[in-house]
Amino acid sequence: MMRRFGLQARFIVLVAVALVVSATALGLLLQRQWALRNQVLDLSRESIQHLVLDRLREQAQSVGTNTAEALVNPLYNFDLEIIGRVVRDVLVQPDVKYVTVYDTTGATIHDGTDAIAGYGQVMSDALAARIIAADQFLMQREGDVIDVAAPIRIGDQRLGGVRIGYSLESARRYEDEANRQLGDRLTDIGRRYFFGVLGLLGLALAVGIFISVIMQRILIRPIRRLAGAAREIEAGNLIPNLPGRDSGDEIGELVQAFERMTEGIARRDRDIRRIANTDALTGLANRRAFRESVEDYASQAADRQFALVLADIDDFKPVNDSLGHDAGDKLLCRFAERFCQVVDAHKDIEAIPARLGGDEFILLVRVAAGRSLALRDALVSLGDDLVSAFSQPTSIDGNAVGFSASFGIALFPEDAGTTSQLMKASDVAMYEAKRAGKNRYRFSNQSRAAGNPG
């Protein structure tokens, strides 16, 4: 297959057509090319820097918020083993430099080390005062470190907070490497043209200016398009339009390299979003993702009614106390599996299962599209099957463990008009089920008044 003309070949053709050019025209052309090269490098460095920093800040905010939520129960119970496990899970993530869990006075509770070397020491660095006083999420930057701090609360009571430091070293290396490669490519292209242009010393000034204009069109315009694509990526469009990838020349190679870079950034963005919306232990949706789904369902409630089914494992704490937290984690995973199996068996409903934290699970339910079944009838059938499924014991590490659960059901908008009120209604119904003897389900008061069973 015949290879298309590359940039160097096009330049040679233009030289053959040209009749005269002066040494002054050559100097002006080379000076213009070098200035444009520096302009492209500056624009590329700025765009990549903004993109990398924005993605790192999003990751830091997501991980900081999720870590604070994960530490609520361990910090309330002052369980240093679980606190250490959560901290070490965060420490192994890319770019994390340090993690510190502290109390309301700023004293260190855990720093991720086995010996907790800084235990009890009050934070005293330049950023510590604002962090200790902050009652909401706080992000600060000092040198090459982005420091995020998230308060840990249970209800209105503040238990302390978690502080995570993200190093910008890898971001700097990525930025320098990307700009170095672009600079090398531009320098290489410029060098090729330099040796070609040396043959134009005898050509006329008019032809030299003409060649300069042509070079501006075939070289700089595609690079400026790449810079525009970098700005699109910075704005959130991770799949920009990149013309010229099939041109068969050096610009085509540069465009393809740029595409590979954007694909890598898009994969990292998807990974960050998946981590931010998934419960690390069970693989179900976490509290944040679940609330987004509830808000989405609430916006469609005029057409399709939905309900929440809140589940709490009965007598879970004794399992943790007697068999250990590893056994407790296995029981939570076993619960999630059986929970999903029962839900999947009901083909007449659409459901999104999630873990809220600890031993609390929740289910977002509505009747599947095209089905004529009433939502209340579907919930009664689902509740009966859930109680039946969790009436059977299970075995954890060779130990027989009781496996019952209590369920609270609330309908939107019959029981509540907002997401928070609906979750509270399901929580009240679940505790009514526990007071009634556990291993059963209860509908919220408003649902029962409307004729629901339970």
N, C-alpha and C positions, 0 to 999 in steps of 0.2 A: 504494500500500500504506500502511495507517494506521501511523504511527509510534507506538511504545510510549511510555508516560509516562516522561519523564526524572526525575531526582532533584528538579529544581526544581518540576516539575509535581506530584509527589507531596507535596512540602512545602506547596504552595499548597492542595492538597486537605485536608491535615491542618489548615491554618490555618482553612479555611472551616468545618470540623467543630468546631473548638475554640471555646469560648465566652469564656473569660477567661484571661489570663495576666498576670503582673506584671512590672515592670521588673527585679525581683530575679531572677525565673526566666530572663529574657532574658540578664542578665549571667552567671548560672551556666552557662547553655547555651553561650554564646560562649566562656567561659573553658574549659569542658570540651572544646569542639571544638579550641581552640588547643593545649591540652595534648596531646590525642590526635594532632594534626598533628605536633607536635614529637617525640612518642614514635615515630610511624611513620617520620619522617625519620631519627631516630637509629638505629632498627632497620634501616632500608634501607641507611644508610651503612655500618654494621658488617657486614652480610651481603655487600654488594658488595665491600667492602674485602677481606674474607677470601677471597672467591671469586677476585678478580683476582690477589691475592698468591699464592694456592695454585697457580693456573694458571701464573703467571710462574715460580714455583719449579720446577714440574714441567718447564717448557720449558727453564729454565736447566740443570737436572740432565741432561736428555736430550741437549741440544746439547753441554754440557761433556764428557760421557762419549764421545759419538760423535766429537767433535773430537779428543780425546786418542787414540782408536783410529786416526783418520785420520792422525795425525802421527807414529805409531810409526816407520814406515819412512823418511819424509823426515828426521826428526830423527836417526835412527840413521845415515843416509848424509850428514847435514848438508847436505841439499839446500835451500838458502834459497829457491830459486824455487818449489818445491812447497809449502814451509812458508808462504811469503807468499801463495800462491794459496789455501790452505786458510784462512788467517787472514782474508784479504779476503772469502772466501765467508761467513764467520761475521759479519764486521763489517757486511755489508749487511742482515743480518736485523733485524727490528723490535726496538727497545728496546736493542740492543747498543751500549754506550758505548765500550768498549775491549776489545782482545784482546792478550794478551802471552804469547809462548812463551819459557820461560826454562830454563836448565840447572840442574844439581843445586845450584849455589851461589847461585841466585837471579839470575844475570846474564841480562839480556834478550838473546834470540836474534833475535826478530822481533816487531814491534809493528804490522804491517800497512801501514806507510808505505813508499813506494818507496825512500826513502833509509835506512830503518831508523834513525831518529834516535836511538833509545835503545839501540842495540846495545852490549852489553858492560856496561851500567850495572846495578848490583845494585839490586833493588827495596828501597825503604827506607820505604815508607808504613806506616801504623799496622797494616795487615793482613798485611804482607809476611812478618813473622817466622813466623807460624803457617803461612802458605802454603809457605814454603821448607822448613819442618820436617815438613810433612804428607806421609805416605806413602800416603794414601788420599783419596778424593773429599772436598772441603771446601767448605762453603757458609757465607758470612758476610754480614753486612749492616752498612753504614756509611752513615748518613744516608739519602739517596734512591737508594742503589746496592746491588744484590745482587751480591756478588762470589763466583763459583764457581771453584774450582781443582781440576784433575784431574791426577794424576801420569801421566807417560808412561813405560811400561815395555816392555822386550822381554825376555820371560822373567822372571827374578828381578832383572834389572839395571834400575835406575831411570835414565832418560836425562834427565829434567827434568820439566817440566809445562807446562800451558796454563792461563791465567787469563783469565776472561771477566767483564766487568762489565755488568750489566743495569740500566738506568736505570728508576726508578719514575715518571718524569715523566708518561709517557703514561698509566700506570695511575692516577695522581692526577687527571689531566685527565678520564679516563673516569669515575672515581668522582664527581668534582665535577659533571660534566655530567649524569650519570644522576640524582644527588640533586637538582640544580637543577631538572631537568625535573619530577621527582616533586613537589618543593616548589612549583613554579609551578602544577602541576595541582591540588594540594591547596589552595593559596592561592586559586586561581580558583574551585574548588568552594566553599570557605569563604565567599568574597566573595558568591557568588550566594545562599548561604543567609543571609548576614548581612542583605542587603537584603530578603529575604523575611521574616526573623524580626522585622525592625523593625515589621512590622504586628501583632506579637503583644503589644505593650506592655500592652494592656488586658485580656489574657486571664488567666484564673485560674492560680494557682501549680500546681494539680493538673494542668491541661491542659499547662502548660509542662513539668512533669516527664515527663508522658506522651510529649510530642513529643521530649524529649531521649532517652528510651529508644528510640523509633522510629528517630530519626536514628542512634543508636548501632548499631542493627541493620542499616539499609540502607546505611550509609556505612562505618563502621569495620570491620565484620566482613569485607567483601570485601578491604579493604586489609590486614587482618591475615592473610587467606588468601594475599595476594600476598607478605607478609613470610615466611609459612611456606614458600611456594614458593621464595623466595630461599634459605632455609636448606636446602631439598632440593637445590637446584643446588649449594650450597656442599659438600654431602655427596657429590656426584657424580652425582645424578639430573638430567641436562640436559633431560629432557622431563617436567616436573612437571605435575600435574593443576591446571588453572587454571579453576575454574568462573566463570561470569558473562560470558564473552567475547561472547555473543550477546544481552546484556541490552538493547542499543540505547541506553544512557545513557553518562555520562562514565566510570563504572567499567568499562563494557565497552570503551571506547576505551583506558583505562589498561591493562586486561588484555591487549588486543591489542598495545599497545606493549611490554608486558613479554614477551609471546610472541616478538615480533620480536627482542628483546634476547637471549632464551635461544637462539633459532635461530642468531644470530650467534656466541654463545659456543660452541655445539655444533659449528658449522663450523670454528671456530678450533681446538677440541679435536681434531677429526678430522684437520685439517691437521698439527697437532703430532705426532700419533701416526703419520701417514703419513711425515713427515720422519724421525721417530725410527727407523722400521723399514725404510727404503728406502735402497739404495745410490745416492748422488747421481749417479754417472757412468753406470751401466748400467741403472738402474731396477729391478734385481733386489732381492730381500730382502737385508738386510745381516746381519752376524754376529749381532747381538742378536736380530733376528726369527727367524733360522734356528735359534738355540739354543732358543728358545721352541717352535718347531715340533717339534724333535727330542724335547724333553721331553714334549710332547703325544703324539707317536707312541710314545714309550717307555711311557707310561702305558696304551697300548692294545695293547702288544706281545703280551699273552697271547692275543689274538684274531687279530692280523694282524702277521706278521713284517715288518721293514723293513731297509733298508741305506743306507749312505752311499757316494757316489761322489765322491771328491776329485779335482779336476782342476787341473793346473798347466801353464801354457803353456811349452813348451820354448824355451829360448834367448830369453827375453823381454828380458832386460837389454840385449843388443846392439842390439835394435831401438830402445830408449830412447836408448842412447848414440849410435847412428849417425843416426837420423832425428828424434830429439827427443821430448820428453814428449807433445806434442800428437799425434804419430803413435802413440805408445804408448797414449794414451787411446783413439784410434780403433781400434787393434787390440783393446783390451779390450772395446770395444763390439761390434766385429765378432765376437769370440769368444762373447760373451753371446748374440748373435742366433743364431749357428750352433748353439750349445749348446742353446738352447731349441727350435730347429727339429728337431734330432734327437730330443729328448725328446718333443716334441709328436707326432712320427710314430709313437711307440709307444703305441698305444691300450690295451694291456693293463696299463699301469702308471699309478699316480698319482705325480707327482713335483713337488717344490718346489725350483727352482734358486735359488742365492744366491751372492753374492760375499763372500768372507771378508776380502778386502783384497789390495792388490798385484795379482799375476797368479794368485791362487788363487781357484778357484770350487768349489762343492760342490753336490751333488744329494742330496735326501732321497727315497728310492724305496720304494714298496711296490706290490704287485699290486692292480689296481683291484678294487673290490667286485664280486662275482659272477663273477669270472674264475677258471678252474681252473688257470691256468698257475703252475708253481713259480717262486718268486722267483729262485732261482739261474739257472734257464733264461732268465728275463727279463733278468737282469743280464748274462749272456753275450751275448745278442742286442744289448742296449743297448751294451755295451762294444765289440763288433765294429763297430757302426754309428758310434760316437763316433770310434774310431781311423780308420775309413774317411773320415769327414767331415772330420777335421782333418789328413788326409794331403794334402789339396789346398791349394796356396798361395793367397794372397790378395794384393790390391794396395792399398797405402796411399799416397795422394798420388802415384800414378803409379809407385811403387816396388814391385816384386815382393817379397813377404815370406813366408818359410816359416811355416807355420801349424800345426805339429804340437803335440800335447799328451800328457802322461802322466797316467794315471788310477790311483787306488788305491781298492779296494772293500773294505768291511768290513760284516759282517752283525750285527744285534742279535737275540738275545743271544749268538750263537755266538762272536763275536770279542771282545766286551766287554759288561760288565753295566751300565756307566754311560755317560752322554753324553761325558764327557771322554775316557774310555778308548776309546770307539768312534771318536772323531775322531782320536785318536792312532794307532789301528790302521789307519785309512784313510790317514793321513799316512805311516806306515811302508811300507804297500803301494805308495803312489805313488812314494816314493823308490826302492823296489825296481824299479819300472817304468823309472825314469830310469836306474838303474845297468845295467839290462838292454839299454839302447840307445835309450830314449825312444820316443815315438810308439807306445805300447802301454798295456795295462792289466794290473794284477796284483790278485789277491785277497789278503786278509790270510792269514797263516800258518794260523790256525785254520780258515778257510774252505777252504783248499786241502787241509788234512788231512781235512776232511769230504767231499772229493770235488769241490770246485769247480775249474774250469780256471784257467789263468794262473799 
